[in-house]
Amino acid sequence: MEAITKYASENKLEFLLLSTASAILLQQLIENRDYFLGYDQFSSKQIVSGLTNYSQLCYANSMLQLISTMPEYYNYFKQLREKYISPENNQKSAKNAKVLQTIIETIERINRICPAGSFFDASTKLIGLLASDSKWATSQQDCLELWTRMESAIELECHRSISNFGFLSYKSSKTADPFKWPTHFSTLREMVCSVCGKRKDSRVEKLHMLTLEQKYSANSLERTDLETSLEHYFKPETLIVNCEGCSTTSDHESGGQSSVMPSFDSSPEISLQDSLHKKSLSFASLPKYLCIQVTALWDPVSGNSFRNLRPWRYPDCLDLSKYCFLQQFESQKSNFNSKIYHLEAVIVHVGFDNCGHYYTLRKIDNAWYMCNDALIQRVLTGLNHNGAYILLYTR
């Protein structure tokens, strides 16, 4: 299939490129035939419940199965309900917490051992609560987009639940804390001038998920493709930016080294100079659960994005210690005593962005299961599946 795709790209044969989605689906069926042979096809029980897919709901079903693999995430939902939507507030606030209550009930039912073949419709209700218009509710969405929208809706419900209390009241001040989702983390960006050594203000960015490009390892025995992509993401860069420190240093003093060109020469008030800066990126904080989104490739002929047919390898164990801002973690060893993460779940995307399918691979009691809408089947492993879209690691 790689040869077909290359031939189609070189010869601009759009009809061959458009058939890539069907080819990937066929390849997935062949590679994962053990799904349908099944370890537990004759069992009377299944370990989790499946989810109904009436129309284009696979993205929502896969997201719900993914968040159901995280006990701390579920516990955080319950903490929010007890903290913000407790009955002692008022009945109106409790009734308005529909998204939060729906998510809690959905996770409880998904993770309940049930008769074989059990499934229920959870995505339709959730999307109906989150939709602000009918167009959004009926269109194909993305897992990450739905996930972000769900968290924003829950935060809004929590804020509304305490709006009836006075701004200076004890109840309001006690509950209005920042939300600390188990999957959120932050990165730290630093820039240092290579000429004068002046350090620019560091920038901290809060993220829901780490987005990586598909980079491939030159030696798959030494490192996986995911580890190579991580190194590329955190690789130091050299940029040309204005430096206030260099503006006070003459060209003679700097010796002309690394200095590029003076800026704002026509303005007597400002005299800055462009110079080479080294930009570094690191983790400022680590989450309990690290979600990694693997970007798709773009086809310039059809204008669609797609998953590469070439296998992209990812490890079961991931060490993030060399990507952390060590000085900050020194004072918080109790909170960041481990930087080793283990694979917990994978969302697989098959096909193009506008004609694909999502399903989730979950690890439950050290065994892997495929949650493909209503189909729940035990599989050999969650490692190295073609079309990996979101990887969930836990520490």
Buried (B, 14 or more C-beta within 10 A) or exposed (E): EEEBBEEBBEEEBEEBBBBBBEBBBEBBEEEBEEBEEBBBEEEEEBBBBBBBBEEEBBBBBBBBBBBBBBEBBBEBBEEBBEBBBEEEBBEEBBEBBBBBBBBBEBBEBBBEEBEEEBBBBBBBBBBEBBBEEEEEBEEEBBBBEBBEBBBEBBBEBBEBBBEEBEEEEEEBEEBEEEEEBBBBBBBBBBBBBBBBEBEBEEEEEEBBBBEBEBBBBEEEEEBBBBBBBBBEBBEEEEEEBBBBBBBEBEEEEBEEEBBBEBBEEEEEEEBBBBBBBEBBBBBBBBBBBBBBBBEBEEBEBBEBBBBBBEBBBBBBEBEBEEBBBEEBBEEEEEEBEEBEBEBBBBBBBBBBBEBBBBBBBBBBEEBBBBBBBBBBBBBEEBBBBBBBBBBBBBB
